Amino acid sequence: MPEPEHRRRPGAHRLSRRGLLGSGAALGSLGLLAACSNGAGGGEHFQVEGPPRKGGVLRVGLTGGSAADTADAHSPVNNGDIARTVNVYDPLLMRDDDYVLRPRLATSFKPNAAATVWTATLRTGVRFSDGSPLEPEDVVYTFTRITDKKDPKVIASGLTMLDDVVKTGPHTVEFRLSEPNSVLDDQIGQYAGGIVPRGYDPKKPIGTGPFVLESFAPGESTVLKPNPHYWGKTGPFVDEVRLLSFNDDDAVINALLSSQVDAVSQIPLALVEVIGSDERMAILNSKTGRWMPFTMRVDRPPFDDVRVRQAFRLVVDRQQMIDQVLSGFGQLGNDMYGILDPAYPKDIPQRTQDIAKAKELLAAAGHGNGLKVELVTAPIQSGVVEAAQVFAQQAKAADIDVSIRRVDSTTFFGDDYLQWDFAQDFWNSRNILGQTVAGTVKDAPFNETHWDNPRFERLAAQARGELDEAKRAKLIRQGQEMLYDEGGYIIWGFANQVDAYQKYVAGMKENATGLPLGGYNFNRVWIGEVS
């Protein structure tokens, strides 16, 4: 699985509001939901008044849950897992709403001159939810667990150079590396890097986050209560957060419109206007670095010929993709990831559709009479299946016959995942070097295009070891140019994160990380007065 954020959201459906309310879609846990209303329903008008207020229950509707759901701090998979992780645990660092890396449990995290040793200074006075103090030994234990070679956790792929984590004082910890890494802070500052106490048991989770896990039924519901030992200065304000799993988009949107939940993450973009026209609803539209690429295996025909890969990138009408797949809620992609990274090379010419050039390249590659390919897709993220359908139509102009093979999400991410010749995927906002380590170097755990280029590897290694930002940006640019010219990705756009919630819910903020509902930061959310 490409990232902890992968999993799994059924594709969007073009439904009218009448269709939604009358669709008869199964509402999953609505029996439970109806019994825990906040008393804000029906046709009333809602308005949040005054400062944050204490009390109430926040009910959040999510899709993609399953019996495999987890509360493990270091193994979040789907949206429910991530929401639990963000609210129960804290990493040393974390990106804020503006995608800026900020201190969390570490007040500072700094490298030595060679970027071979990083020192974390821990925040004082922090306690875990069981009342025990946060100590350097807990940080050592956490990263030993994350990088366990027999059972590596989600962010382990970015920590392969981590040799040792050592307590060096009552509030300091050293991260000692086998090779320079100038962006270790980016690798550490992930939500799947939450600090846990020594002897941690994921079945009885203990963290330093704003909430504690009261109850958890995989694939059904989660109840979070305020952490009485929370160190943060903001919230929590609500008495309880309930995360409720639904089978599909139809069910969760029905629950929102019937006031059975207070907020839902990632609404189908084709329904934004419909939902936004309801005077009870608010839309949260966050510009992010999320991307949903087409993946071409560069080691298998026909994509082992760079001319074919170049041709496929040229058949894409990217603006049409944004308009039809994302309903306009996105930014143009240029076959390079990491658009939020300051080093992203924005001056590289924007690739546009060029059918004549695509045909010329295909003919030179021996496909002058056309080319037939199978595209494997699945409802792994809202818009992915729709993107496959639009691409198949666009490719016809270049005499490319794309047959779409749709499988379910479980099959897609099953034994054949990373083996598809031509498929799709999705990734949330990541900086370029972190994304490279995760998916584009030879030994990356999610090298879905099977990209293996020694020069690219050298550039990536040099960039990771370079502390001078300007020099590092030049190295990154060279690597990104290689992906632009020769890589196995078609990166046609970056999708906004669009969520919806009842207007009596306050404290939601746009968040660039790509995590829904303001980054799942429910500690700053409150239930407002109903007027």
Secondary structure, 3 states (H helix, E strand, C coil): CCCCCCCCCCCCCCCCHHHHHCCCCCCCCHHHHHCCCCCCCCCCCCCCCCCCCCCCEEEEEEECCCCCCCCCCCCCCCHHHHHHHHHHCCCCEEECCCCCEEECCEEEEEECCCCCEEEEEECCCCECCCCCECCHHHHHHHHHHHCCCCCCCHHHHHCCCEEEEEEEECCEEEEEECCCCCCHHHHHCCHHHCCCCCCCCCCCCCCCCCEEEEEEECCCEEEEEECCCCCCCCCCCCCEEEEEEECCHHHHHHHHHCCCCCEECCCCHHHHHHHHCCCCEEEEEEEEEEECCEEECCCCCCCCCHHHHHHHHHCCCHHHHHHHHCCCCEEECCCCCCCCCCCCCCCCCCCCCCHHHHHHHHHHCCCCCCEEEEEEECCCCCCHHHHHHHHHHHHHHHCEEEEEEECCHHHHCCCCCCCCCEEECCECCCCHHHHHHHHCCCCCCCCCCCCCCHHHHHHHHHHHHCCCHHHHHHHHHHHHHHHHHHCCEECCEEEEEEEEEECCEECCCCCCCCCHHHHCCHHHCEECCCC
